[in-house]
Amino acid sequence: MTALLEVKDLQVRVEDREILHGLTMTVNGGEVHAIMGPNGSGKSTLSHVIAGKPGYEVTGGEILFKGEDLLEMEPDERAAKGVFLAFQYPVEIPGVTTMNFLRTAVNAQRKARGESEYLVPDFLRKVREVAASLNIPMDMLKRGVNVGFSGGEKKRNEVLQMALFQPSLCILDEMDSGLDIDALRVAADGVNALRSPDRAMVVITHYQRLLNYIVPDHVHVMSKGRVVKSGGKELALELEESGYAQYEDAAA
Amino acid sequence: MNVALAKTTTGAVLDGTFAAARGRLPGVGTVAETRQQAFDDFARTGLPTRRIEEWKYTDLRNLLRDVAPLAPAPDQAALAQAAKLVETLGTGDTQKLVIVDGVFAAGLSDLTSGGGVTVHALSAMLDDATSATRADLLRSRIVDPMIALNAAFATDGMLIDIADDAAPARPLHIVHVATRPSVAAFTRSLVRIGNRARVTLVESFVATESAKAYQAHDAVVIWIGDDSDLQHVRVMEDAGDAANIATAIVTVGARTKFNTFSLTTGGGVSRYQSFITLAGVDSELSTNSVHLLRDKQHGDCTFVIEHAAPNCLSRELFRAVLDDRAHSVFQGRINVHQIAQKTDGKMMSRALLLSDEAEIDNKPELEIFADDVQCGHGATIGALDDSLLFYLRARGLPEKAAQALLIQAFVGEALESIVNDDLRDVAISAAERWLESRA
């Protein structure tokens, strides 16, 4: 069976600095992987490179998504194929209503896949249903994308998009940053509702706390641009006890 | 020295053009005298150059070189082409008044009067020897070479009267169609609106495929009475190598609302200059102007607002989206007269530059003679935000579509100012046509 995501010996530079020095990991459908590590270990870089953010130079290795070379694709092609990055800091787009944005994005993805556009009533029904489950009032969707949203609302808006787009790979970049415990629970419940045998999640986090709500199958510890240890969910608890210091030494 | 030489050359060439055209221009007697005077006024300066402060950023002698010969009156083929084009405008249910190559086309127009609306062709009124005031139709209170040139050559236009208390159900819609290459059309329309009237006025400038490198010279003179409301929408989609030099002269009465929107996507060289006088107390003016320009298009949006009465409000919003080597000019002048206490006037210009070679000139001017006023101006210039573009692309929008969405958002505020749903859709469609043709 082809893995959903295969990262092989990935080396990435930003300007003159190498951030990832040969990172390897495999994610299969239905799995939830957590990537943990101290600040500056390359967690967010990995998520950006997978999503196709400009400004990163891949100097070695490869990323295969369902067996295809992801690095050859434009960011929008990756999205249409089922890659979704939930941003650590979702941007505000004044003048574009959330509703218009959602419809434009869904239809752009469907068009890229050769599917017909959503009919407006069907789309509205779907949005209403998902928004209700995430506690997002409909009038929030009439405002500019993320404009005036609280941290929790912005993250819920990311989960809303995930639920609408139904991607096969979800990368959650520091979803817990800036959230209080209640907001975190709502967002995590939304993510858990999307767990399915043909969908994988990569949860990037600095703290173990998030993993109490989104329980991973595999945990990877990153340090200085490499995965230095992998294990089951118990590894996250272990880290909570011992901290990252031992791994920083190990990587050095 | 060069100035004198250029003036003489342009003047001489134009003398010939005016002499050749004179036989075709409507109106004899006082009208013809007024034309000659206007032509002499124009000939003293010729096409304005950068040495005239008001035209500093739009040097017509350089950009236009010459005034093109007068367009011949449209034949059946031209009218048929124009008719086809007018059908595709999609402006909803408007009372269309169609002017083809500078000549009113009765067959394509709806001259229905009634409900307080009276509509005439300007040419007929200029020819009306029984009218003692017919020459006034060509006069205006603003001294400007291009307004003078327009008065000298104006072949046709509309004369629209809206009675007191009238509220026509359909917007009045003047449609200018160009069908011929390398000629000039001169049009002038007058709109007189009474008291307590509510009116929507639309102006469209379009061209058939055969129209290339032509010139549209237009002037609109509007009087609005007291306690009235005028919603004005202007969409200019002339050919990309055409020139459109247009003036609006508006006088606003007391307790009146005047909301004017203009969108410019066409024209290789264009200028839309509005002279608006708030002559009565407690009135509100809102101007919203959008330039969507590319290639080597040059667009100029100039506003001169006279706050000539107390307690009026003016809001000017300008948005420019410029690609390639396009050049946009926004000049906003607010004159607050000594009597105009409690004036509240603001203008804001924002430009989005999509290429390194695009250019904008902003020139705000405030001249304030009253002591209890609030006036302000601001300007911003920027590029599309990369982090927003990546966010949209990560959600599946291809690059051009992501840019288009952000550009729409940028001009959205100005488009939203159009109250009439159909007309807002017209402006949005015109903006979308521009965006789609970028792809």
Boltz contact constraints between the chains, C-beta under 6 A:
constraints:
  - contact:
      token1: [A, 51]
      token2: [B, 394]
      max_distance: 6.0
  - contact:
      token1: [A, 53]
      token2: [B, 390]
      max_distance: 6.0
  - contact:
      token1: [A, 75]
      token2: [B, 393]
      max_distance: 6.0
  - contact:
      token1: [A, 75]
      token2: [B, 394]
      max_distance: 6.0
  - contact:
      token1: [A, 76]
      token2: [B, 393]
      max_distance: 6.0
  - contact:
      token1: [A, 76]
      token2: [B, 396]
      max_distance: 6.0
  - contact:
      token1: [A, 76]
      token2: [B, 397]
      max_distance: 6.0
  - contact:
      token1: [A, 76]
      token2: [B, 398]
      max_distance: 6.0
  - contact:
      token1: [A, 79]
      token2: [B, 394]
      max_distance: 6.0
  - contact:
      token1: [A, 79]
      token2: [B, 395]
      max_distance: 6.0
  - contact:
      token1: [A, 79]
      token2: [B, 396]
      max_distance: 6.0
  - contact:
      token1: [A, 80]
      token2: [B, 396]
      max_distance: 6.0
  - contact:
      token1: [A, 85]
      token2: [B, 394]
      max_distance: 6.0
  - contact:
      token1: [A, 91]
      token2: [B, 387]
      max_distance: 6.0
  - contact:
      token1: [A, 91]
      token2: [B, 388]
      max_distance: 6.0
  - contact:
      token1: [A, 91]
      token2: [B, 391]
      max_distance: 6.0
  - contact:
      token1: [A, 93]
      token2: [B, 388]
      max_distance: 6.0
  - contact:
      token1: [A, 95]
      token2: [B, 409]
      max_distance: 6.0
  - contact:
      token1: [A, 95]
      token2: [B, 412]
      max_distance: 6.0
  - contact:
      token1: [A, 96]
      token2: [B, 405]
      max_distance: 6.0
  - contact:
      token1: [A, 96]
      token2: [B, 409]
      max_distance: 6.0
  - contact:
      token1: [A, 105]
      token2: [B, 395]
      max_distance: 6.0
  - contact:
      token1: [A, 105]
      token2: [B, 396]
      max_distance: 6.0
  - contact:
      token1: [A, 108]
      token2: [B, 396]
      max_distance: 6.0
  - contact:
      token1: [A, 108]
      token2: [B, 397]
      max_distance: 6.0
  - contact:
      token1: [A, 109]
      token2: [B, 396]
      max_distance: 6.0
